[in-house]
Amino acid sequence: MTRDIHTIMDSQDGVGLADKVRQKEVKSTELVEAVIERLEAVNPKLNALAEPLYEQALNAAKGEIDTQQPFCGVPTFVKDLFSPLNGARMASGSFALGEARAEIDSEAVARLRRAGCIFVGTSTSPEFGTSYTTESSRFGATRNPWNLERSVGGSSGGAAALVASRVVPFAHGNDGGGSLRVPASCSGIFGLKPTRGRMPSGPMVGEGWGGMGTPHAMTVSVRDSAALLDATSGADLGAPYAAPEQRSSFLSAVGRSPGTLRIALVESMTPWESGAEAREAVQLTAKLCESLGHRVESVTLPVNLPEFIHNTFSIIAPNTQNFINTLGEMRGSPVMDSELEPRTRVMLREKGRIDATTYVAAIEYMHALGRSMAGFMEDYDLILTPTLTRKPPLIGELDAFDDTLCLEDIINQFHSYSPFTAIFNATGQPAMSVPLYWTSDSLPIGSHFAARFGDESTLLSLAAQLESSHPWANKLPPVNAMAR
C-alpha cells in the first residue's frame, strides 16, 4: 500500500473519497486495503472491531463500481446491534446470540450498500445497546483514542472510535437514548440523530424501543452526515412512523445559511447537574452562536427528569425482554441469566415484565412529552445543552454493576452523565452533538442541539456554519491512523 492512498484518505471525507473513485484517481480496492491497514494499526489499542469482513469487502471492491452512487466504493463499518448485515455475525454485544449470522441486510444497511458503501467489518456495542459506555463481557472495553484509559461512550462506541481515529470518515450506528450523540461527544466527532420515522428500522425491527430508536451515522464532516441522510432516509415498507417530507436535499442545507436562529440554552437539569467543564463548553458554544448572529436565551425545559427516565426504562426493559424471549424461541432454548450481564439482569428483574397498562402509560407519557415540547418549540428554533455533564469517564466507571444493585443505581450512574440526550428520542426531535470544546487535558465534550420535529435541515445548516467558523477535522487524538 502506497503512502499516497493514505494521504488521500487523510485529506478527504466520504463524499470526497467517492469523488476520487469517480474520477479514477483511486480504486475502491485501494481504499479497502488502506482501511484494513489503518484498522490493524489502531484496533489493538482501541478494541473497536466486533468482526472483520475483509474478504467480503475486497471482493465487493473488485466488482463493478457504480460511479453514480453517492458513496461509490467508500469503505465503512456497520454497528453490531439490531442491524443485520448479510453474512455477518449478529452478537449485539452479548454471549446470548452465540455465532448467529444474518441472512439479510436491514433496510438501513441495504440503503448504505446501494449508496456504494463497502463494509469492512462490524463495530462493537455494549450488550443490547443499553449502556452509555461500550464495554461488554463478550468483547471487552472499547477505548477512547483521546485517552485509552477512558470510555469512548456508547452504545455506538466502536463506530465512534473508528471514525475519531480516522480509520474511516464515517460509520453506521443507531441511537435509542443518545447512542450516536454520546460517543460523538466522547470522541470529538459529529453525531446526528434524525427525526423519528426519518430512517428505516425494518424489516426485523418494528418501532425500536417504542419509536425512540433510529439508525444513522457518526462522521468527521457535516456534509457526510447530510449526504448519508439523503442516501438512506425515507420510510421503509410498512413503517409505523414517517417523518415530514423534505422539500430539498439535506446536502443542500449544508450550503445554506441558517439565518438568525432563536436558541434556548439549558446548561443543567435537576437532579443531575452539569460539571464545570460541561458548563464552560456550552457557554462558549452559546457565545459562538451569538457571534454568528443568533439569539440565545437561558431557559428551563418542561421535563421532570426522574419521572421521564423511569418511564423510559418502562419501555426499554420490556422491549429487551421481548427480544430475549424471541431469541430463545428462534434458537430453541431459553436465554439463561448466566448468558446476560448484571446490568441487563437488574433491568429485566425490575421492569422487564411490567403489566401492559404500565407499558401503555409509559408510551402515552412520551407522546404527551412530545406534544409539550412541540409547544415549547413554537418560541425557539433550537435547544442547546451540553451533550454530557462531564468529560469521558474512566473505563469501568459506568460499568460497575452486579446483581446486588437496583435499577435506581443504573439510572443514577448513566443519567447523571447523560441527562439530556434521551429526551429527544422520546419526543422524536432531531438532535446532534457538535465537537466544539476540549478540556485542559485534551478530552472532548460535545455541544448538543435539538430542533423541531422534522427539521434536520436547520441543524445541518447551523452545524456547517459552526464547522466553518470553528473547524474540528484537524483535531486528532493521540491514537490515530493518519499517514506518518
Secondary structure, 3 states (H helix, E strand, C coil): CCHHHHHHHHHCCHHHHHHHHHCCCCCHHHHHHHHHHHHHHHHHHHCCEEEECHHHHHHHHHCCCCCCCCCCCCEEEEECCCCCCCCCECCCCCHHHCCCECCCCCHHHHHHHHCCCEEEEEECCCHHHCCCCCEECCCEECEECCEEEEECCCCCHHHHHHHHCCCCCEEEEEECCCCCHHHHHHHCCEEEECCCCCCCCCCCCCCHHHHCCEEEEEECCHHHHHHHHHHHCCCCCCCCCCCCCCCCCHHHHHCCCCCCCEEEECCCECCECCCHHHHHHHHHHHHHHHHCCCEEEECCCCCCHHHHHHHHHHHHHHHHHHHHHHHHHHHCCCCCHHHCCHHHHHHHHHHCCCCHHHHHHHHHHHHHHHHHHHHHCCCCCEEEEECCCCCCCECCCCCCCCCCCCHHHHHHHHHCCCCCHHHHHHHCCCEEEECCCECCCCCECCEEEEECCCCHHHHHHHHHHHHHHCCCCCCCCCCCCCCC
